[in-house]
C-alpha cells in the first residue's frame, strides 16, 4: 500500500495540463473583469453624451 502511495505522490502526469487550465482560467477571469470595467466606463460616457445632446450643451 505504501508503494502505491509513493508512486502516486511522484507521478506528475497531467500536471502540465492542469497548470495550463489554471492559467487559462486566470486569463479568462482577467478578461471578464476588464470587459466589465470597460463597459461601466463606456456606459457613463454615453450617458454623459446623451444628456449633453438633450440639453444642447457640449461637454
C-alpha positions in Angstrom: 0.0 0.0 0.0 2.8 2.4 0.8 4.3 1.6 -2.6 1.1 2.7 -4.2 1.0 6.0 -2.3 4.7 6.7 -3.1 4.1 6.2 -6.8 1.0 8.4 -6.7 3.0 11.2 -5.0 5.8 11.0 -7.5 3.5 10.8 -10.6 3.4 14.1 -12.4 1.4 13.1 -15.5 -1.3 15.6 -16.2 0.2 18.3 -14.0 1.1 20.4 -17.1 -2.5 20.2 -18.4 -3.8 21.3 -15.0 -1.3 24.2 -14.9 -2.4 25.3 -18.4 -6.0 25.1 -17.4 -5.4 27.3 -14.3 -3.6 29.8 -16.4 -6.4 29.9 -19.0 -8.9 30.3 -16.2 -7.0 33.3 -14.7 -6.7 34.9 -18.1 -10.4 34.5 -18.7 -11.2 36.0 -15.3 -8.9 39.0 -16.1 -10.7 39.5 -19.4 -14.1 39.4 -17.8 -13.1 41.9 -15.1 -11.5 44.2 -17.7 -14.5 44.0 -20.0 -16.9 44.8 -17.1 -14.8 47.8 -16.1 -14.7 49.0 -19.8 -18.4 48.5 -20.1 -19.1 50.6 -17.0 -16.8 53.4 -18.2 -18.3 53.4 -21.7 -21.8 53.5 -20.2 -21.0 56.5 -18.1 -19.5 58.3 -21.2 -22.6 57.5 -23.3 -24.9 58.8 -20.5 -22.9 62.0 -20.3 -23.0 62.4 -24.1 -26.8 61.7 -24.2 -27.5 64.3 -21.5 -25.3 66.8 -23.3 -27.2 66.2 -26.6 -30.6 66.6 -24.8 -29.6 69.8 -23.1 -27.8 71.2 -26.2 -24.5 71.8 -24.2 -21.2 70.4 -25.4 -19.2 68.6 -22.8 
